[in-house]
Amino acid sequence: MSAKSVSIKSASAKFTSAKSVSDTSKSVISKSAISRSDFATSTSIRPDSAKIVSVVRCQDYDPAKVDPALRRAVGLLGKMGDLVRPGSRVLIKPNLLQPAPPERHITTHPQVVLSVAALLKEQGCRVVIAESPGMPPYSQASLRRLYRSTGLEEGAREMGVDLNLDTGCTTVPAPNSRLIKRFSVIDPALEADCIVVVSKAKTHALTGMTGAAKNLFGLVPGLEKSAFHARLPHIDDFSHMILDLNLLLKPRLQIMDAVMALEGPGPSTGSPRKIGALLASRDCSAMDVVVSRLMSFDPREVSTIRAAVERGLLRKDFSDVQAVGDSLEDLVVPDFRKPPAGEGRLRGGLRAAFNPLLRSYSLRPQVAEDRCTGCGICSQVCPARAAEVAGGKARVDYSRCIRCYCCQEMCPARAIDLRRCLWGRMVARVSRER
């Protein structure tokens, strides 16, 4: 993988013109539950609506259903030619977590990705699909396997859409970011005129939910993503970094595959759950608010949404988010299973006060030896070097573990569960009963 560095003076203007975000716009988030009426809903677009999210029913991945649903979702935002300049170079960023078949629903379904590509090609756009998964190695061979396993290879070839094999990256300045002032980004993202994010609705053990905002993290090359977990072990800081990256790269359009979502201990070991919707927006945080409601989350449980509120990117009552299209009430899954609550979803002040206790209370990765194949992926992605393979099985040193759950996320055998120690389970039980 080749790496380059771009000075602040020579960086492309589209990356140095990101709006400055005030660090003083912090607000206290109420613990009260949020209702579905906490953000506006409408069947038509009001001109004064700043953060519109279109929600369109789509029951399965039949192209005859996906194509018209996608066109309607995008059409509720405006003309495609106004959203993405005709003839431009467009990078589509799906969620391709790891080489897994579409029926596991841990990746964006290929039909949704290809339908988005078809819309862009109608505008004369030059389209490339790109992802940099966290599973090593980040190489041309592994990317070919990724596209083949996730069902994109054949369809992209038939459509004449490029699948990125360039593993080069460039260090780009982010002078207006809150935390991270330089990001390493894969070259195809920097070479594109704009980015279209096509994410997947899934739970996430660390952030609560992975949706539009967090999906852009896949444009950081390979194992450099693990380095961010080591640098930013607290979930609040990690979530602000995710927002920094979104403000830097400024995706033009957000599409969400919520036809089939993932519930439970996501983002890779959960269970598929039908929501039956496609969503579109120009704003990643607004998109995540609406998707979180479809998954029956209080949006404040999602760390990237909390960070967006703190920075003034969202109003704390979400009144600036407007859902248009089909009825949310008809699509909400009331018994959607959330991921187990870990240390990461506790507020910063509580974590600081009780940090010694939190380490023993928090969820920790536990290897299921009957499923572990000893492949060593966990040890390669662990930013704290807490995981290793000994005697043909993975082992975790809890004294070094930072509870980022990268091992659980990337394990191809789904052999890592998240559990608490006995004392932690007792505390969690008492907390639920109060």
C-alpha positions in Angstrom: 0.0 0.0 0.0 1.5 3.3 -1.0 1.0 6.4 1.2 1.4 10.0 0.3 1.2 13.2 2.3 -0.5 16.4 1.2 0.5 19.7 2.8 -2.2 22.1 4.1 -1.3 24.6 1.3 -1.5 22.1 -1.5 -4.6 20.2 -0.3 -7.5 20.2 -2.6 -9.9 23.0 -1.9 -12.8 20.7 -1.4 -11.1 19.3 1.7 -10.0 22.6 3.2 -13.3 24.4 2.9 -15.1 22.3 5.6 -17.1 24.5 7.9 -15.7 25.2 11.3 -17.5 23.5 14.1 -17.7 25.3 17.4 -16.5 23.4 20.4 -18.5 25.6 22.7 -21.9 24.4 21.5 -22.2 21.6 24.1 -25.6 20.8 25.4 -26.8 18.5 28.1 -28.9 15.6 26.7 -32.0 14.6 28.6 -32.3 11.0 29.7 -36.0 11.0 28.9 -37.2 8.7 26.2 -37.7 10.2 22.7 -41.0 9.8 20.9 -41.6 9.4 17.2 -43.0 12.9 17.1 -39.7 14.4 18.2 -38.8 15.1 14.6 -41.0 16.3 11.9 -42.8 14.0 9.5 -44.4 15.0 6.2 -45.4 13.5 2.8 -44.1 16.5 1.0 -40.9 18.6 1.3 -41.1 22.0 2.9 -38.6 24.5 1.5 -37.4 25.5 5.0 -36.5 21.9 6.0 -32.8 21.7 6.6 -32.3 17.9 7.2 -34.7 15.9 5.1 -34.7 12.1 5.2 -36.9 10.2 2.7 -38.3 6.9 3.8 -39.7 4.5 1.2 -41.1 1.1 1.7 -39.2 -1.7 0.0 -40.1 -5.3 1.0 -37.3 -7.3 -0.5 -34.3 -7.0 -2.9 -36.1 -7.8 -6.1 -34.8 -5.3 -8.6 -38.3 -4.6 -9.7 -38.9 -3.3 -6.1 -35.5 -1.8 -5.3 -35.2 0.4 -8.4 -38.6 2.3 -8.1 -38.2 2.6 -4.3 -34.7 4.1 -4.7 -35.9 6.5 -7.4 -38.7 7.6 -5.2 -36.5 8.1 -2.2 -34.0 10.2 -4.2 -36.8 12.0 -5.9 -38.2 13.2 -2.6 -34.9 15.1 -2.1 -34.8 16.7 -5.5 -33.6 15.9 -9.0 -30.6 13.5 -9.2 -28.8 16.0 -11.5 -29.1 18.6 -8.7 -27.7 16.2 -6.1 -24.8 14.9 -8.2 -23.4 16.8 -11.1 -24.0 15.0 -14.4 -20.8 13.6 -15.8 -18.8 13.7 -12.6 -16.6 11.1 -11.1 -18.5 9.4 -8.3 -17.3 7.1 -5.6 -19.9 4.8 -4.1 -19.0 3.8 -0.5 -21.1 0.7 0.6 -20.7 -1.1 3.9 -18.6 -4.1 3.0 -17.5 -5.1 6.5 -15.9 -8.4 5.5 -16.1 -11.0 2.8 -19.6 -12.4 3.6 -22.5 -13.5 1.4 -25.4 -11.0 1.0 -27.8 -13.3 2.9 -25.9 -12.7 6.2 -27.0 -9.0 5.9 -23.8 -7.7 7.5 -23.0 -5.8 4.2 -25.0 -3.4 2.0 -27.0 -5.6 -0.3 -25.5 -5.7 -3.8 -28.8 -4.9 -5.5 -29.1 -1.6 -3.6 -25.5 -0.7 -4.5 -26.0 -1.5 -8.2 -29.3 0.3 -8.3 -27.6 3.4 -7.0 -24.8 2.9 -9.6 -27.5 2.7 -12.4 -29.0 6.0 -11.3 -25.6 7.7 -11.4 -24.8 6.2 -14.8 -28.0 7.6 -16.2 -26.5 11.0 -15.3 -23.4 10.2 -17.3 -21.3 9.8 -14.2 -18.2 7.7 -14.0 -18.8 5.4 -11.1 -16.4 3.4 -8.9 -17.3 1.3 -5.9 -14.7 1.3 -3.2 -14.2 0.0 0.3 -11.3 -0.5 2.7 -12.4 -3.2 5.1 -10.7 -3.6 8.5 -9.9 -7.2 7.9 -6.2 -7.6 6.8 -4.5 -7.6 4.5 -5.5 -4.5 2.5 -4.4 -5.8 -0.9 -5.8 -6.2 -4.4 -6.3 -9.9 -3.8 -8.3 -9.3 -0.7 -10.4 -6.6 -2.4 -11.2 -9.0 -5.3 -12.3 -11.6 -2.7 -14.4 -9.0 -0.9 -16.3 -7.9 -4.0 -16.8 -11.5 -5.1 -18.1 -12.7 -1.7 -20.5 -9.8 -1.2 -22.1 -10.3 -4.6 -20.9 -7.2 -6.4 -18.4 -8.6 -8.8 -20.7 -10.0 -11.5 -23.3 -7.2 -11.4 -20.7 -4.5 -11.6 -18.9 -6.1 -14.5 -22.2 -6.4 -16.4 -23.0 -2.7 -15.7 -19.5 -1.5 -16.6 -19.0 -0.1 -13.1 -15.4 -0.2 -11.7 -14.6 -2.0 -8.5 -11.7 -0.2 -6.9 -8.4 -2.2 -6.6 -6.2 0.8 -5.8 -4.7 0.4 -2.3 -2.9 3.8 -2.3 -3.7 6.4 0.3 -2.9 10.0 1.0 -2.6 12.0 4.2 -5.0 14.9 4.0 -5.1 17.9 6.4 -8.3 18.5 8.4 -7.6 21.9 10.0 -11.2 22.5 11.0 -11.6 19.2 12.8 -12.3 19.0 16.5 -9.8 16.2 17.3 -8.0 14.8 14.3 -6.1 17.3 12.2 -4.9 14.9 9.5 -6.6 11.8 8.0 -5.1 9.1 5.9 -7.8 8.5 3.1 -7.8 6.0 0.3 -6.9 7.6 -3.0 -10.1 6.8 -5.0 -12.1 8.9 -2.5 -9.8 11.9 -3.0 -9.8 11.5 -6.8 -13.6 11.4 -7.0 -15.6 14.6 -7.6 -18.1 13.4 -4.9 -18.9 10.5 -2.7 -22.3 8.7 -2.4 -22.6 6.7 0.8 -24.7 3.5 0.6 -24.8 2.2 4.2 -26.5 -0.7 6.0 -28.7 -0.4 9.1 -27.0 -2.5 11.8 -26.4 -2.5 15.5 -22.9 -2.0 16.8 -21.4 -3.1 20.1 -19.4 0.1 20.5 -21.5 2.9 19.1 -24.9 1.4 19.5 -25.7 1.6 15.8 -23.6 1.8 12.6 -25.3 3.7 9.9 -24.5 6.6 7.6 -21.9 8.5 9.7 -19.8 5.6 10.7 -19.8 4.0 7.3 -17.4 6.7 6.0 -14.8 5.3 8.4 -14.2 2.6 5.7 -12.4 5.2 3.6 -9.5 5.1 6.1 -7.1 2.5 4.8 -6.9 -1.0 6.2 -5.5 -1.4 9.7 -5.1 2.3 10.2 -8.7 2.2 11.5 -7.5 0.1 14.4 -5.0 2.8 15.2 -7.8 5.2 15.7 -9.3 2.9 18.4 -6.0 2.9 20.2 -5.7 6.7 20.0 -9.3 7.4 20.9 -10.3 4.6 23.4 -13.3 6.6 24.7 -16.4 6.3 22.6 -17.2 10.1 22.8 -13.8 11.0 21.3 -14.1 8.2 18.7 -17.5 9.5 17.6 -16.3 13.0 17.2 -13.5 11.7 15.0 -16.2 10.0 12.8 -17.9 13.4 12.5 -14.6 15.1 11.7 -14.1 12.6 8.8 -17.6 13.3 7.5 -17.1 17.0 7.6 -13.8 16.7 5.8 -15.0 14.4 2.9 -18.6 15.9 2.7 -20.5 13.1 1.0 -23.0 14.4 -1.5 -25.7 11.8 -0.9 -26.7 9.2 1.7 -28.6 6.0 0.9 -29.5 3.5 3.6 -30.3 -0.2 3.0 -32.8 -0.9 5.7 -34.7 -3.6 3.8 -33.1 -6.1 6.0 -31.2 -4.8 9.0 -29.0 -6.5 11.7 -30.2 -6.7 15.3 -28.5 -7.9 18.5 -24.7 -8.1 18.9 -23.8 -6.3 15.6 -22.1 -5.4 13.4 -21.2 -8.9 12.3 -22.6 -11.5 14.7 -26.2 -10.2 15.0 -29.3 -11.6 13.4 -31.0 -10.4 10.2 -34.3 -8.5 10.9 -36.6 -7.0 8.3 -37.5 -3.4 8.4 -38.5 -3.1 4.7 -37.3 0.4 3.8 -34.8 2.4 1.7 -33.8 5.8 2.9 -32.1 8.8 1.3 -30.8 12.1 2.7 -28.0 14.6 2.2 -27.1 14.6 5.9 -25.5 11.6 7.6 -26.6 12.6 11.2 -30.2 13.2 10.2 -30.3 9.9 8.4 -29.0 8.1 11.5 -31.7 9.7 13.7 -34.5 8.4 11.5 -32.9 5.0 11.1 -32.4 4.7 14.8 -36.1 5.3 15.3 -37.0 2.5 12.8 -34.8 0.3 15.0 -36.7 1.5 18.1 -33.6 3.2 19.5 -33.7 6.4 21.5 -31.4 8.3 19.1 -29.4 9.5 22.1 -28.2 5.9 22.6 -26.2 6.2 19.4 -22.8 7.8 20.2 -22.4 9.5 16.8 -25.8 11.2 17.2 -25.0 12.4 20.7 -21.8 13.9 19.3 -23.7 15.6 16.5 -26.0 17.2 19.1 -23.1 18.3 21.2 -21.5 20.0 18.3 -24.7 21.8 17.1 -25.0 19.7 14.0 -28.4 18.5 15.2 -30.9 20.2 17.5 -31.1 18.3 20.8 -34.9 17.8 20.3 -34.2 16.7 16.6 -36.9 19.2 15.4 -34.6 20.0 12.5 -34.9 16.5 11.1 -37.8 16.0 8.7 -38.9 12.6 7.6 -40.8 12.5 4.3 -42.3 9.7 2.3 -43.9 6.6 3.8 -45.2 6.5 7.4 -42.5 5.8 10.0 -45.0 4.4 12.4 -45.8 1.7 9.9 -42.2 0.7 9.5 -40.8 0.9 13.1 -39.8 -2.5 14.5 -40.9 -2.2 18.2 -39.0 -5.3 19.5 -35.8 -4.7 17.5 -33.0 -6.2 19.6 -30.3 -3.8 20.6 -26.7 -4.7 21.2 -25.6 -5.4 24.8 -24.9 -2.1 26.5 -21.2 -1.6 27.2 -18.9 1.0 28.7 -18.9 3.0 25.5 -22.5 4.1 25.8 -22.1 5.6 29.3 -21.8 9.4 29.5 -18.3 10.9 29.7 -18.6 12.2 33.2 -19.8 8.9 34.6 -17.0 7.1 32.9 -14.4 9.4 34.3 -15.8 9.1 37.9 -16.0 5.3 37.8 -13.4 4.3 35.3 -11.7 1.6 37.5 -15.1 -0.1 38.1 -16.2 0.3 34.5 -13.4 -1.9 33.2 -14.7 -4.8 35.2 -18.3 -4.0 34.6 -18.0 -3.4 30.8 -18.5 -6.1 28.2 -15.4 -7.9 27.2 -14.6 -10.2 24.3 -14.9 -13.9 25.1 -13.6 -16.5 22.7 -15.9 -19.4 21.9 -13.3 -22.1 21.5 -15.7 -24.4 19.7 -16.1 -21.9 16.9 -12.6 -20.4 16.9 -10.5 -21.5 13.9 -7.3 -19.9 15.1 -7.0 -17.7 12.0 -5.4 -14.9 13.9 -7.5 -12.0 12.4 -8.3 -10.9 16.0 -4.7 -10.5 16.9 -4.0 -8.6 13.6 -6.8 -6.0 14.1 -6.4 -5.5 17.9 -5.1 -2.0 18.4 -4.0 -2.7 22.0 -2.3 -6.0 21.1 -4.4 -7.7 23.7 -5.4 -10.7 21.4 -3.2 -13.5 20.4 -3.4 -17.1 19.1 -2.0 -19.7 21.5 -2.5 -23.4 21.1 -4.5 -22.9 18.0 -7.1 -20.7 19.7 -7.5 -17.0 20.3 -6.8 -15.6 23.7 -7.5 -12.1 25.1 -5.5 -10.3 27.8 -8.2 -8.3 29.6 -5.6 -6.2 31.4 -4.6 -4.7 28.0 -8.0 -4.8 26.3 -9.5 -1.4 25.6 -13.0 -2.7 24.8 -13.1 -1.4 21.2 -14.5 -4.8 20.1 -12.6 -4.8 16.8 -11.9 -8.5 17.3 -15.7 -9.3 17.6 -16.4 -7.1 14.6 -13.9 -8.7 12.3 -13.9 -12.3 13.4 -14.9 -14.3 10.2 -15.9 -17.3 12.3 -18.2 -15.3 14.6 -16.3 -16.9 17.5 -16.1 -13.9 19.8 -19.0 -13.1 22.1 -19.3 -10.0 24.3 -20.0 -10.9 27.9 -19.5 -9.4 31.4 -17.7 -11.0 34.3 -19.9 -12.3 37.2 -19.7 -9.0 39.0 -20.6 -7.1 35.9 -23.6 -9.3 35.2 -24.9 -8.7 38.8 -24.6 -4.9 38.4 -26.3 -5.0 35.0 -29.1 -7.0 36.4 -29.6 -4.6 39.3 -29.6 -1.7 36.9 -32.3 -3.2 34.7 -34.5 -3.8 37.7 -34.4 -0.3 39.0 
